[in-house]
Amino acid sequence: MKYKHTRPGANLLVWGLVVVAYAAAATAIVIETRAPEYRDLTRVAHMTIHLPDDARRLGAAQVAAIYRARSGTPFSTLAPGSTIKVVWPDGSSEMVRVTDPSSPLGVVPVKGTQQASPDR
């Protein structure tokens, strides 16, 4: 029986590409609400992680809707189960999970991901 020998560098290259591709696919979308397209939204202007969950859900759902509308494929962008990192105007941030893209409360904050602003 003959075994095909490959160059040692080829295996390293293939596995390196697999790791990089996986890391790129696993990266969550980050939405910076201080950007001009999100800054003046009614539910986002004074948002912080210190507000109640329902208020943050409304703000995050509004941000997700704008992100979805601006994408090239609005019906497949941010499908249920997608995770988004939202950075609020005060610099605090949290991760939210999309549950229902058509609902005004279609996102849920992920527990334990809230981070205070580094400025405070």
PDB file as gemmi writes it, atoms N, CA and C in Angstrom:
CRYST1    1.000    1.000    1.000  90.00  90.00  90.00 P 1                      
ATOM      1  N   MET A   1       0.840  -1.151   0.000  1.00  0.00           N  
ATOM      2  CA  MET A   1       0.000   0.000   0.000  1.00  0.00           C  
ATOM      3  C   MET A   1       0.901   1.234   0.000  1.00  0.00           C  
ATOM      4  N   LYS A   2       0.575   2.193  -0.864  1.00  0.00           N  
ATOM      5  CA  LYS A   2       1.364   3.408  -0.968  1.00  0.00           C  
ATOM      6  C   LYS A   2       0.600   4.560  -0.328  1.00  0.00           C  
ATOM      7  N   TYR A   3       1.321   5.374   0.381  1.00  0.00           N  
ATOM      8  CA  TYR A   3       0.736   6.561   0.990  1.00  0.00           C  
ATOM      9  C   TYR A   3       1.229   7.781   0.234  1.00  0.00           C  
ATOM     10  N   LYS A   4       0.321   8.686   0.037  1.00  0.00           N  
ATOM     11  CA  LYS A   4       0.681   9.925  -0.636  1.00  0.00           C  
ATOM     12  C   LYS A   4       1.194  10.900   0.420  1.00  0.00           C  
ATOM     13  N   HIS A   5       2.367  11.377   0.246  1.00  0.00           N  
ATOM     14  CA  HIS A   5       2.960  12.321   1.185  1.00  0.00           C  
ATOM     15  C   HIS A   5       2.752  13.741   0.668  1.00  0.00           C  
ATOM     16  N   THR A   6       2.322  14.595   1.566  1.00  0.00           N  
ATOM     17  CA  THR A   6       2.163  16.001   1.201  1.00  0.00           C  
ATOM     18  C   THR A   6       3.242  16.817   1.899  1.00  0.00           C  
ATOM     19  N   ARG A   7       3.453  17.965   1.402  1.00  0.00           N  
ATOM     20  CA  ARG A   7       4.433  18.849   2.028  1.00  0.00           C  
ATOM     21  C   ARG A   7       3.890  19.300   3.379  1.00  0.00           C  
ATOM     22  N   PRO A   8       4.702  19.365   4.409  1.00  0.00           N  
ATOM     23  CA  PRO A   8       4.239  19.763   5.745  1.00  0.00           C  
ATOM     24  C   PRO A   8       3.613  21.157   5.765  1.00  0.00           C  
ATOM     25  N   GLY A   9       4.087  22.050   4.964  1.00  0.00           N  
ATOM     26  CA  GLY A   9       3.547  23.406   4.934  1.00  0.00           C  
ATOM     27  C   GLY A   9       2.147  23.477   4.354  1.00  0.00           C  
ATOM     28  N   ALA A  10       1.794  22.520   3.477  1.00  0.00           N  
ATOM     29  CA  ALA A  10       0.468  22.531   2.855  1.00  0.00           C  
ATOM     30  C   ALA A  10      -0.616  22.255   3.888  1.00  0.00           C  
ATOM     31  N   ASN A  11      -0.387  21.310   4.778  1.00  0.00           N  
ATOM     32  CA  ASN A  11      -1.385  21.021   5.819  1.00  0.00           C  
ATOM     33  C   ASN A  11      -1.564  22.215   6.743  1.00  0.00           C  
ATOM     34  N   LEU A  12      -0.483  22.847   7.108  1.00  0.00           N  
ATOM     35  CA  LEU A  12      -0.545  24.014   7.978  1.00  0.00           C  
ATOM     36  C   LEU A  12      -1.324  25.141   7.309  1.00  0.00           C  
ATOM     37  N   LEU A  13      -1.111  25.330   6.029  1.00  0.00           N  
ATOM     38  CA  LEU A  13      -1.812  26.360   5.283  1.00  0.00           C  
ATOM     39  C   LEU A  13      -3.313  26.078   5.246  1.00  0.00           C  
ATOM     40  N   VAL A  14      -3.710  24.862   4.968  1.00  0.00           N  
ATOM     41  CA  VAL A  14      -5.133  24.499   4.905  1.00  0.00           C  
ATOM     42  C   VAL A  14      -5.799  24.717   6.254  1.00  0.00           C  
ATOM     43  N   TRP A  15      -5.189  24.244   7.328  1.00  0.00           N  
ATOM     44  CA  TRP A  15      -5.786  24.406   8.655  1.00  0.00           C  
ATOM     45  C   TRP A  15      -5.803  25.875   9.068  1.00  0.00           C  
ATOM     46  N   GLY A  16      -4.810  26.619   8.680  1.00  0.00           N  
ATOM     47  CA  GLY A  16      -4.811  28.055   8.967  1.00  0.00           C  
ATOM     48  C   GLY A  16      -5.968  28.766   8.289  1.00  0.00           C  
ATOM     49  N   LEU A  17      -6.227  28.418   7.026  1.00  0.00           N  
ATOM     50  CA  LEU A  17      -7.357  29.008   6.306  1.00  0.00           C  
ATOM     51  C   LEU A  17      -8.691  28.619   6.940  1.00  0.00           C  
ATOM     52  N   VAL A  18      -8.810  27.382   7.411  1.00  0.00           N  
ATOM     53  CA  VAL A  18     -10.043  26.940   8.070  1.00  0.00           C  
ATOM     54  C   VAL A  18     -10.288  27.753   9.344  1.00  0.00           C  
ATOM     55  N   VAL A  19      -9.265  27.955  10.139  1.00  0.00           N  
ATOM     56  CA  VAL A  19      -9.400  28.718  11.386  1.00  0.00           C  
ATOM     57  C   VAL A  19      -9.776  30.172  11.097  1.00  0.00           C  
ATOM     58  N   VAL A  20      -9.141  30.784  10.112  1.00  0.00           N  
ATOM     59  CA  VAL A  20      -9.444  32.174   9.776  1.00  0.00           C  
ATOM     60  C   VAL A  20     -10.874  32.304   9.253  1.00  0.00           C  
ATOM     61  N   ALA A  21     -11.312  31.394   8.414  1.00  0.00           N  
ATOM     62  CA  ALA A  21     -12.673  31.436   7.887  1.00  0.00           C  
ATOM     63  C   ALA A  21     -13.699  31.264   9.002  1.00  0.00           C  
ATOM     64  N   TYR A  22     -13.428  30.361   9.944  1.00  0.00           N  
ATOM     65  CA  TYR A  22     -14.348  30.147  11.066  1.00  0.00           C  
ATOM     66  C   TYR A  22     -14.411  31.389  11.943  1.00  0.00           C  
ATOM     67  N   ALA A  23     -13.292  32.009  12.210  1.00  0.00           N  
ATOM     68  CA  ALA A  23     -13.259  33.205  13.047  1.00  0.00           C  
ATOM     69  C   ALA A  23     -14.025  34.348  12.391  1.00  0.00           C  
ATOM     70  N   ALA A  24     -13.902  34.490  11.083  1.00  0.00           N  
ATOM     71  CA  ALA A  24     -14.620  35.544  10.377  1.00  0.00           C  
ATOM     72  C   ALA A  24     -16.126  35.285  10.396  1.00  0.00           C  
ATOM     73  N   ALA A  25     -16.537  34.041  10.266  1.00  0.00           N  
ATOM     74  CA  ALA A  25     -17.959  33.703  10.278  1.00  0.00           C  
ATOM     75  C   ALA A  25     -18.566  33.837  11.669  1.00  0.00           C  
ATOM     76  N   ALA A  26     -17.789  33.618  12.700  1.00  0.00           N  
ATOM     77  CA  ALA A  26     -18.311  33.669  14.061  1.00  0.00           C  
ATOM     78  C   ALA A  26     -18.366  35.077  14.627  1.00  0.00           C  
ATOM     79  N   THR A  27     -17.808  36.046  13.950  1.00  0.00           N  
ATOM     80  CA  THR A  27     -17.793  37.414  14.437  1.00  0.00           C  
ATOM     81  C   THR A  27     -19.193  38.002  14.357  1.00  0.00           C  
ATOM     82  N   ALA A  28     -19.618  38.601  15.447  1.00  0.00           N  
ATOM     83  CA  ALA A  28     -20.933  39.219  15.484  1.00  0.00           C  
ATOM     84  C   ALA A  28     -20.903  40.571  14.786  1.00  0.00           C  
ATOM     85  N   ILE A  29     -22.049  41.032  14.377  1.00  0.00           N  
ATOM     86  CA  ILE A  29     -22.195  42.344  13.775  1.00  0.00           C  
ATOM     87  C   ILE A  29     -22.152  43.376  14.894  1.00  0.00           C  
ATOM     88  N   VAL A  30     -21.402  44.433  14.715  1.00  0.00           N  
ATOM     89  CA  VAL A  30     -21.331  45.514  15.694  1.00  0.00           C  
ATOM     90  C   VAL A  30     -22.013  46.733  15.090  1.00  0.00           C  
ATOM     91  N   ILE A  31     -23.023  47.256  15.803  1.00  0.00           N  
ATOM     92  CA  ILE A  31     -23.724  48.449  15.353  1.00  0.00           C  
ATOM     93  C   ILE A  31     -23.407  49.569  16.331  1.00  0.00           C  
ATOM     94  N   GLU A  32     -22.774  50.592  15.838  1.00  0.00           N  
ATOM     95  CA  GLU A  32     -22.382  51.759  16.619  1.00  0.00           C  
ATOM     96  C   GLU A  32     -23.489  52.806  16.491  1.00  0.00           C  
ATOM     97  N   THR A  33     -24.271  53.015  17.558  1.00  0.00           N  
ATOM     98  CA  THR A  33     -25.418  53.916  17.470  1.00  0.00           C  
ATOM     99  C   THR A  33     -25.032  55.391  17.483  1.00  0.00           C  
ATOM    100  N   ARG A  34     -23.748  55.700  17.662  1.00  0.00           N  
ATOM    101  CA  ARG A  34     -23.301  57.093  17.552  1.00  0.00           C  
ATOM    102  C   ARG A  34     -23.102  57.489  16.094  1.00  0.00           C  
ATOM    103  N   ALA A  35     -23.209  56.542  15.183  1.00  0.00           N  
ATOM    104  CA  ALA A  35     -23.074  56.833  13.751  1.00  0.00           C  
ATOM    105  C   ALA A  35     -24.267  57.694  13.302  1.00  0.00           C  
ATOM    106  N   PRO A  36     -24.091  58.524  12.285  1.00  0.00           N  
ATOM    107  CA  PRO A  36     -25.148  59.453  11.860  1.00  0.00           C  
ATOM    108  C   PRO A  36     -26.487  58.784  11.525  1.00  0.00           C  
ATOM    109  N   GLU A  37     -26.453  57.599  10.946  1.00  0.00           N  
ATOM    110  CA  GLU A  37     -27.713  56.968  10.547  1.00  0.00           C  
ATOM    111  C   GLU A  37     -28.530  56.441  11.727  1.00  0.00           C  
ATOM    112  N   TYR A  38     -27.920  56.295  12.896  1.00  0.00           N  
ATOM    113  CA  TYR A  38     -28.631  55.792  14.080  1.00  0.00           C  
ATOM    114  C   TYR A  38     -28.788  56.854  15.160  1.00  0.00           C  
ATOM    115  N   ARG A  39     -28.022  57.907  15.125  1.00  0.00           N  
ATOM    116  CA  ARG A  39     -27.932  58.879  16.215  1.00  0.00           C  
ATOM    117  C   ARG A  39     -29.267  59.539  16.550  1.00  0.00           C  
ATOM    118  N   ASP A  40     -30.090  59.845  15.562  1.00  0.00           N  
ATOM    119  CA  ASP A  40     -31.319  60.595  15.790  1.00  0.00           C  
ATOM    120  C   ASP A  40     -32.569  59.732  15.918  1.00  0.00           C  
ATOM    121  N   LEU A  41     -32.417  58.432  16.033  1.00  0.00           N  
ATOM    122  CA  LEU A  41     -33.584  57.572  16.208  1.00  0.00           C  
ATOM    123  C   LEU A  41     -34.218  57.830  17.571  1.00  0.00           C  
ATOM    124  N   THR A  42     -35.545  57.858  17.628  1.00  0.00           N  
ATOM    125  CA  THR A  42     -36.250  58.228  18.856  1.00  0.00           C  
ATOM    126  C   THR A  42     -35.966  57.283  20.010  1.00  0.00           C  
ATOM    127  N   ARG A  43     -35.841  56.007  19.747  1.00  0.00           N  
ATOM    128  CA  ARG A  43     -35.648  55.035  20.816  1.00  0.00           C  
ATOM    129  C   ARG A  43     -34.176  54.798  21.149  1.00  0.00           C  
ATOM    130  N   VAL A  44     -33.304  55.519  20.476  1.00  0.00           N  
ATOM    131  CA  VAL A  44     -31.874  55.281  20.656  1.00  0.00           C  
ATOM    132  C   VAL A  44     -31.149  56.487  21.255  1.00  0.00           C  
ATOM    133  N   ALA A  45     -31.665  57.671  21.073  1.00  0.00           N  
ATOM    134  CA  ALA A  45     -30.945  58.904  21.412  1.00  0.00           C  
ATOM    135  C   ALA A  45     -30.381  58.931  22.830  1.00  0.00           C  
ATOM    136  N   HIS A  46     -31.108  58.450  23.818  1.00  0.00           N  
ATOM    137  CA  HIS A  46     -30.657  58.515  25.217  1.00  0.00           C  
ATOM    138  C   HIS A  46     -30.528  57.116  25.827  1.00  0.00           C  
ATOM    139  N   MET A  47     -30.244  56.130  25.020  1.00  0.00           N  
ATOM    140  CA  MET A  47     -30.207  54.742  25.486  1.00  0.00           C  
ATOM    141  C   MET A  47     -28.906  54.438  26.214  1.00  0.00           C  
ATOM    142  N   THR A  48     -29.020  53.583  27.219  1.00  0.00           N  
ATOM    143  CA  THR A  48     -27.887  53.108  27.996  1.00  0.00           C  
ATOM    144  C   THR A  48     -28.221  51.718  28.526  1.00  0.00           C  
ATOM    145  N   ILE A  49     -27.231  50.978  28.974  1.00  0.00           N  
ATOM    146  CA  ILE A  49     -27.500  49.638  29.501  1.00  0.00           C  
ATOM    147  C   ILE A  49     -28.205  49.677  30.849  1.00  0.00           C  
ATOM    148  N   HIS A  50     -28.279  50.858  31.458  1.00  0.00           N  
ATOM    149  CA  HIS A  50     -28.887  50.991  32.779  1.00  0.00           C  
ATOM    150  C   HIS A  50     -30.409  51.133  32.715  1.00  0.00           C  
ATOM    151  N   LEU A  51     -30.978  51.250  31.526  1.00  0.00           N  
ATOM    152  CA  LEU A  51     -32.421  51.336  31.367  1.00  0.00           C  
ATOM    153  C   LEU A  51     -33.027  49.933  31.437  1.00  0.00           C  
ATOM    154  N   PRO A  52     -34.350  49.829  31.669  1.00  0.00           N  
ATOM    155  CA  PRO A  52     -35.000  48.514  31.739  1.00  0.00           C  
ATOM    156  C   PRO A  52     -34.853  47.720  30.432  1.00  0.00           C  
ATOM    157  N   ASP A  53     -34.974  46.403  30.556  1.00  0.00           N  
ATOM    158  CA  ASP A  53     -34.834  45.507  29.401  1.00  0.00           C  
ATOM    159  C   ASP A  53     -35.771  45.876  28.255  1.00  0.00           C  
ATOM    160  N   ASP A  54     -37.047  46.191  28.561  1.00  0.00           N  
ATOM    161  CA  ASP A  54     -38.005  46.489  27.494  1.00  0.00           C  
ATOM    162  C   ASP A  54     -37.606  47.722  26.693  1.00  0.00           C  
ATOM    163  N   ALA A  55     -37.097  48.738  27.359  1.00  0.00           N  
ATOM    164  CA  ALA A  55     -36.648  49.945  26.647  1.00  0.00           C  
ATOM    165  C   ALA A  55     -35.466  49.611  25.742  1.00  0.00           C  
ATOM    166  N   ARG A  56     -34.527  48.827  26.246  1.00  0.00           N  
ATOM    167  CA  ARG A  56     -33.366  48.437  25.435  1.00  0.00           C  
ATOM    168  C   ARG A  56     -33.782  47.538  24.281  1.00  0.00           C  
ATOM    169  N   ARG A  57     -34.774  46.683  24.506  1.00  0.00           N  
ATOM    170  CA  ARG A  57     -35.264  45.829  23.416  1.00  0.00           C  
ATOM    171  C   ARG A  57     -35.848  46.660  22.291  1.00  0.00           C  
ATOM    172  N   LEU A  58     -36.644  47.698  22.648  1.00  0.00           N  
ATOM    173  CA  LEU A  58     -37.223  48.572  21.616  1.00  0.00           C  
ATOM    174  C   LEU A  58     -36.134  49.300  20.839  1.00  0.00           C  
ATOM    175  N   GLY A  59     -35.146  49.819  21.550  1.00  0.00           N  
ATOM    176  CA  GLY A  59     -34.051  50.519  20.881  1.00  0.00           C  
ATOM    177  C   GLY A  59     -33.246  49.602  19.975  1.00  0.00           C  
ATOM    178  N   ALA A  60     -32.926  48.424  20.468  1.00  0.00           N  
ATOM    179  CA  ALA A  60     -32.150  47.474  19.668  1.00  0.00           C  
ATOM    180  C   ALA A  60     -32.945  46.983  18.464  1.00  0.00           C  
ATOM    181  N   ALA A  61     -34.261  46.812  18.631  1.00  0.00           N  
ATOM    182  CA  ALA A  61     -35.091  46.387  17.498  1.00  0.00           C  
ATOM    183  C   ALA A  61     -35.134  47.469  16.429  1.00  0.00           C  
ATOM    184  N   GLN A  62     -35.180  48.730  16.849  1.00  0.00           N  
ATOM    185  CA  GLN A  62     -35.184  49.830  15.889  1.00  0.00           C  
ATOM    186  C   GLN A  62     -33.853  49.904  15.137  1.00  0.00           C  
ATOM    187  N   VAL A  63     -32.763  49.729  15.855  1.00  0.00           N  
ATOM    188  CA  VAL A  63     -31.441  49.738  15.233  1.00  0.00           C  
ATOM    189  C   VAL A  63     -31.309  48.573  14.250  1.00  0.00           C  
ATOM    190  N   ALA A  64     -31.787  47.398  14.656  1.00  0.00           N  
ATOM    191  CA  ALA A  64     -31.724  46.222  13.776  1.00  0.00           C  
ATOM    192  C   ALA A  64     -32.554  46.432  12.516  1.00  0.00           C  
ATOM    193  N   ALA A  65     -33.718  47.083  12.653  1.00  0.00           N  
ATOM    194  CA  ALA A  65     -34.564  47.339  11.487  1.00  0.00           C  
ATOM    195  C   ALA A  65     -33.877  48.272  10.498  1.00  0.00           C  
ATOM    196  N   ILE A  66     -33.214  49.304  11.004  1.00  0.00           N  
ATOM    197  CA  ILE A  66     -32.487  50.231  10.120  1.00  0.00           C  
ATOM    198  C   ILE A  66     -31.325  49.502   9.440  1.00  0.00           C  
ATOM    199  N   TYR A  67     -30.590  48.703  10.208  1.00  0.00           N  
ATOM    200  CA  TYR A  67     -29.471  47.940   9.639  1.00  0.00           C  
ATOM    201  C   TYR A  67     -29.984  47.018   8.535  1.00  0.00           C  
ATOM    202  N   ARG A  68     -31.086  46.336   8.789  1.00  0.00           N  
ATOM    203  CA  ARG A  68     -31.670  45.413   7.826  1.00  0.00           C  
ATOM    204  C   ARG A  68     -32.121  46.153   6.573  1.00  0.00           C  
ATOM    205  N   ALA A  69     -32.759  47.316   6.755  1.00  0.00           N  
ATOM    206  CA  ALA A  69     -33.269  48.078   5.611  1.00  0.00           C  
ATOM    207  C   ALA A  69     -32.140  48.608   4.733  1.00  0.00           C  
ATOM    208  N   ARG A  70     -30.994  48.945   5.327  1.00  0.00           N  
ATOM    209  CA  ARG A  70     -29.867  49.486   4.568  1.00  0.00           C  
ATOM    210  C   ARG A  70     -29.015  48.414   3.891  1.00  0.00           C  
ATOM    211  N   SER A  71     -29.237  47.159   4.250  1.00  0.00           N  
ATOM    212  CA  SER A  71     -28.423  46.093   3.650  1.00  0.00           C  
ATOM    213  C   SER A  71     -28.915  45.787   2.239  1.00  0.00           C  
ATOM    214  N   GLY A  72     -28.104  45.109   1.486  1.00  0.00           N  
ATOM    215  CA  GLY A  72     -28.473  44.747   0.121  1.00  0.00           C  
ATOM    216  C   GLY A  72     -29.505  43.635   0.053  1.00  0.00           C  
ATOM    217  N   THR A  73     -29.608  42.833   1.112  1.00  0.00           N  
ATOM    218  CA  THR A  73     -30.565  41.724   1.156  1.00  0.00           C  
ATOM    219  C   THR A  73     -31.369  41.810   2.458  1.00  0.00           C  
ATOM    220  N   PRO A  74     -32.363  42.724   2.516  1.00  0.00           N  
ATOM    221  CA  PRO A  74     -33.055  42.979   3.779  1.00  0.00           C  
ATOM    222  C   PRO A  74     -33.828  41.792   4.335  1.00  0.00           C  
ATOM    223  N   PHE A  75     -34.263  40.861   3.494  1.00  0.00           N  
ATOM    224  CA  PHE A  75     -35.070  39.754   3.999  1.00  0.00           C  
ATOM    225  C   PHE A  75     -34.233  38.612   4.560  1.00  0.00           C  
ATOM    226  N   SER A  76     -32.945  38.587   4.250  1.00  0.00           N  
ATOM    227  CA  SER A  76     -32.087  37.531   4.794  1.00  0.00           C  
ATOM    228  C   SER A  76     -31.072  38.064   5.803  1.00  0.00           C  
ATOM    229  N   THR A  77     -30.968  39.379   5.918  1.00  0.00           N  
ATOM    230  CA  THR A  77     -30.048  39.984   6.881  1.00  0.00           C  
ATOM    231  C   THR A  77     -30.659  39.920   8.274  1.00  0.00           C  
ATOM    232  N   LEU A  78     -29.864  39.564   9.256  1.00  0.00           N  
ATOM    233  CA  LEU A  78     -30.294  39.450  10.650  1.00  0.00           C  
ATOM    234  C   LEU A  78     -31.488  38.509  10.808  1.00  0.00           C  
ATOM    235  N   ALA A  79     -31.289  37.301  10.384  1.00  0.00           N  
ATOM    236  CA  ALA A  79     -32.314  36.267  10.529  1.00  0.00           C  
ATOM    237  C   ALA A  79     -32.486  35.911  12.006  1.00  0.00           C  
ATOM    238  N   PRO A  80     -33.597  35.273  12.382  1.00  0.00           N  
ATOM    239  CA  PRO A  80     -33.762  34.854  13.779  1.00  0.00           C  
ATOM    240  C   PRO A  80     -32.571  34.011  14.247  1.00  0.00           C  
ATOM    241  N   GLY A  81     -32.074  34.323  15.433  1.00  0.00           N  
ATOM    242  CA  GLY A  81     -30.908  33.643  15.980  1.00  0.00           C  
ATOM    243  C   GLY A  81     -29.615  34.411  15.781  1.00  0.00           C  
ATOM    244  N   SER A  82     -29.641  35.457  14.938  1.00  0.00           N  
ATOM    245  CA  SER A  82     -28.449  36.280  14.728  1.00  0.00           C  
ATOM    246  C   SER A  82     -28.115  37.049  16.003  1.00  0.00           C  
ATOM    247  N   THR A  83     -26.835  37.293  16.203  1.00  0.00           N  
ATOM    248  CA  THR A  83     -26.384  38.049  17.365  1.00  0.00           C  
ATOM    249  C   THR A  83     -25.770  39.358  16.903  1.00  0.00           C  
ATOM    250  N   ILE A  84     -26.124  40.439  17.597  1.00  0.00           N  
ATOM    251  CA  ILE A  84     -25.640  41.776  17.270  1.00  0.00           C  
ATOM    252  C   ILE A  84     -25.030  42.381  18.527  1.00  0.00           C  
ATOM    253  N   LYS A  85     -23.922  43.069  18.372  1.00  0.00           N  
ATOM    254  CA  LYS A  85     -23.391  43.866  19.474  1.00  0.00           C  
ATOM    255  C   LYS A  85     -23.813  45.304  19.215  1.00  0.00           C  
ATOM    256  N   VAL A  86     -24.562  45.877  20.162  1.00  0.00           N  
ATOM    257  CA  VAL A  86     -25.030  47.252  20.040  1.00  0.00           C  
ATOM    258  C   VAL A  86     -24.224  48.120  20.992  1.00  0.00           C  
ATOM    259  N   VAL A  87     -23.618  49.158  20.451  1.00  0.00           N  
ATOM    260  CA  VAL A  87     -22.900  50.137  21.267  1.00  0.00           C  
ATOM    261  C   VAL A  87     -23.811  51.360  21.356  1.00  0.00           C  
ATOM    262  N   TRP A  88     -24.308  51.646  22.566  1.00  0.00           N  
ATOM    263  CA  TRP A  88     -25.257  52.733  22.794  1.00  0.00           C  
ATOM    264  C   TRP A  88     -24.540  54.082  22.765  1.00  0.00           C  
ATOM    265  N   PRO A  89     -25.295  55.191  22.621  1.00  0.00           N  
ATOM    266  CA  PRO A  89     -24.671  56.521  22.503  1.00  0.00           C  
ATOM    267  C   PRO A  89     -23.751  56.901  23.662  1.00  0.00           C  
ATOM    268  N   ASP A  90     -23.988  56.375  24.862  1.00  0.00           N  
ATOM    269  CA  ASP A  90     -23.118  56.731  25.990  1.00  0.00           C  
ATOM    270  C   ASP A  90     -21.841  55.893  26.031  1.00  0.00           C  
ATOM    271  N   GLY A  91     -21.685  54.971  25.093  1.00  0.00           N  
ATOM    272  CA  GLY A  91     -20.497  54.126  25.032  1.00  0.00           C  
ATOM    273  C   GLY A  91     -20.676  52.755  25.651  1.00  0.00           C  
ATOM    274  N   SER A  92     -21.769  52.544  26.396  1.00  0.00           N  
ATOM    275  CA  SER A  92     -22.028  51.210  26.944  1.00  0.00           C  
ATOM    276  C   SER A  92     -22.450  50.286  25.805  1.00  0.00           C  
ATOM    277  N   SER A  93     -22.296  48.987  26.014  1.00  0.00           N  
ATOM    278  CA  SER A  93     -22.618  48.046  24.935  1.00  0.00           C  
ATOM    279  C   SER A  93     -23.221  46.774  25.505  1.00  0.00           C  
ATOM    280  N   GLU A  94     -23.878  46.027  24.629  1.00  0.00           N  
ATOM    281  CA  GLU A  94     -24.437  44.729  24.991  1.00  0.00           C  
ATOM    282  C   GLU A  94     -24.689  43.925  23.724  1.00  0.00           C  
ATOM    283  N   MET A  95     -24.801  42.634  23.919  1.00  0.00           N  
ATOM    284  CA  MET A  95     -25.143  41.737  22.818  1.00  0.00           C  
ATOM    285  C   MET A  95     -26.646  41.490  22.870  1.00  0.00           C  
ATOM    286  N   VAL A  96     -27.280  41.457  21.701  1.00  0.00           N  
ATOM    287  CA  VAL A  96     -28.695  41.121  21.604  1.00  0.00           C  
ATOM    288  C   VAL A  96     -28.867  40.035  20.557  1.00  0.00           C  
ATOM    289  N   ARG A  97     -29.879  39.199  20.745  1.00  0.00           N  
ATOM    290  CA  ARG A  97     -30.171  38.109  19.811  1.00  0.00           C  
ATOM    291  C   ARG A  97     -31.503  38.409  19.125  1.00  0.00           C  
ATOM    292  N   VAL A  98     -31.544  38.308  17.805  1.00  0.00           N  
ATOM    293  CA  VAL A  98     -32.755  38.538  17.028  1.00  0.00           C  
ATOM    294  C   VAL A  98     -33.671  37.334  17.204  1.00  0.00           C  
ATOM    295  N   THR A  99     -34.920  37.590  17.611  1.00  0.00           N  
ATOM    296  CA  THR A  99     -35.894  36.506  17.769  1.00  0.00           C  
ATOM    297  C   THR A  99     -36.964  36.549  16.692  1.00  0.00           C  
ATOM    298  N   ASP A 100     -37.446  37.759  16.349  1.00  0.00           N  
ATOM    299  CA  ASP A 100     -38.482  37.910  15.333  1.00  0.00           C  
ATOM    300  C   ASP A 100     -38.249  39.225  14.587  1.00  0.00           C  
ATOM    301  N   PRO A 101     -37.748  39.168  13.370  1.00  0.00           N  
ATOM    302  CA  PRO A 101     -37.433  40.396  12.641  1.00  0.00           C  
ATOM    303  C   PRO A 101     -38.638  41.294  12.373  1.00  0.00           C  
ATOM    304  N   SER A 102     -39.850  40.773  12.413  1.00  0.00           N  
ATOM    305  CA  SER A 102     -41.021  41.580  12.095  1.00  0.00           C  
ATOM    306  C   SER A 102     -41.684  42.184  13.333  1.00  0.00           C  
ATOM    307  N   SER A 103     -41.176  41.916  14.519  1.00  0.00           N  
ATOM    308  CA  SER A 103     -41.779  42.397  15.758  1.00  0.00           C  
ATOM    309  C   SER A 103     -41.040  43.619  16.291  1.00  0.00           C  
ATOM    310  N   PRO A 104     -41.771  44.597  16.897  1.00  0.00           N  
ATOM    311  CA  PRO A 104     -41.093  45.731  17.508  1.00  0.00           C  
ATOM    312  C   PRO A 104     -40.258  45.333  18.728  1.00  0.00           C  
ATOM    313  N   LEU A 105     -40.540  44.186  19.323  1.00  0.00           N  
ATOM    314  CA  LEU A 105     -39.735  43.641  20.417  1.00  0.00           C  
ATOM    315  C   LEU A 105     -39.038  42.376  19.940  1.00  0.00           C  
ATOM    316  N   GLY A 106     -38.502  42.428  18.735  1.00  0.00           N  
ATOM    317  CA  GLY A 106     -37.946  41.245  18.094  1.00  0.00           C  
ATOM    318  C   GLY A 106     -36.524  40.904  18.446  1.00  0.00           C  
ATOM    319  N   VAL A 107     -35.974  41.531  19.491  1.00  0.00           N  
ATOM    320  CA  VAL A 107     -34.633  41.192  19.956  1.00  0.00           C  
ATOM    321  C   VAL A 107     -34.662  40.992  21.462  1.00  0.00           C  
ATOM    322  N   VAL A 108     -33.726  40.206  21.961  1.00  0.00           N  
ATOM    323  CA  VAL A 108     -33.627  39.923  23.390  1.00  0.00           C  
ATOM    324  C   VAL A 108     -32.192  40.174  23.826  1.00  0.00           C  
ATOM    325  N   PRO A 109     -31.995  40.975  24.879  1.00  0.00           N  
ATOM    326  CA  PRO A 109     -30.634  41.166  25.388  1.00  0.00           C  
ATOM    327  C   PRO A 109     -30.060  39.845  25.899  1.00  0.00           C  
ATOM    328  N   VAL A 110     -28.807  39.597  25.597  1.00  0.00           N  
ATOM    329  CA  VAL A 110     -28.140  38.384  26.076  1.00  0.00           C  
ATOM    330  C   VAL A 110     -27.607  38.690  27.478  1.00  0.00           C  
ATOM    331  N   LYS A 111     -28.062  37.928  28.445  1.00  0.00           N  
ATOM    332  CA  LYS A 111     -27.685  38.166  29.848  1.00  0.00           C  
ATOM    333  C   LYS A 111     -26.175  38.076  30.020  1.00  0.00           C  
ATOM    334  N   GLY A 112     -25.641  38.995  30.822  1.00  0.00           N  
ATOM    335  CA  GLY A 112     -24.216  38.970  31.152  1.00  0.00           C  
ATOM    336  C   GLY A 112     -23.301  39.617  30.137  1.00  0.00           C  
ATOM    337  N   THR A 113     -23.853  40.192  29.052  1.00  0.00           N  
ATOM    338  CA  THR A 113     -22.997  40.800  28.043  1.00  0.00           C  
ATOM    339  C   THR A 113     -22.980  42.318  28.136  1.00  0.00           C  
ATOM    340  N   GLN A 114     -23.706  42.891  29.074  1.00  0.00           N  
ATOM    341  CA  GLN A 114     -23.758  44.335  29.230  1.00  0.00           C  
ATOM    342  C   GLN A 114     -22.417  44.830  29.774  1.00  0.00           C  
ATOM    343  N   GLN A 115     -21.869  45.839  29.104  1.00  0.00           N  
ATOM    344  CA  GLN A 115     -20.595  46.433  29.528  1.00  0.00           C  
ATOM    345  C   GLN A 115     -20.772  47.936  29.636  1.00  0.00           C  
ATOM    346  N   ALA A 116     -20.374  48.477  30.780  1.00  0.00           N  
ATOM    347  CA  ALA A 116     -20.462  49.924  30.974  1.00  0.00           C  
ATOM    348  C   ALA A 116     -19.492  50.633  30.051  1.00  0.00           C  
ATOM    349  N   SER A 117     -19.736  51.904  29.868  1.00  0.00           N  
ATOM    350  CA  SER A 117     -18.871  52.720  29.030  1.00  0.00           C  
ATOM    351  C   SER A 117     -17.463  52.784  29.614  1.00  0.00           C  
ATOM    352  N   PRO A 118     -16.444  52.643  28.797  1.00  0.00           N  
ATOM    353  CA  PRO A 118     -15.081  52.738  29.315  1.00  0.00           C  
ATOM    354  C   PRO A 118     -14.735  54.162  29.780  1.00  0.00           C  
ATOM    355  N   ASP A 119     -15.540  55.148  29.365  1.00  0.00           N  
ATOM    356  CA  ASP A 119     -15.302  56.544  29.751  1.00  0.00           C  
ATOM    357  C   ASP A 119     -15.747  56.836  31.177  1.00  0.00           C  
ATOM    358  N   ARG A 120     -16.622  55.984  31.721  1.00  0.00           N  
ATOM    359  CA  ARG A 120     -17.177  56.257  33.052  1.00  0.00           C  
ATOM    360  C   ARG A 120     -16.535  55.437  34.094  1.00  0.00           C  
TER     361      ARG A 120                                                      
END                                                                             
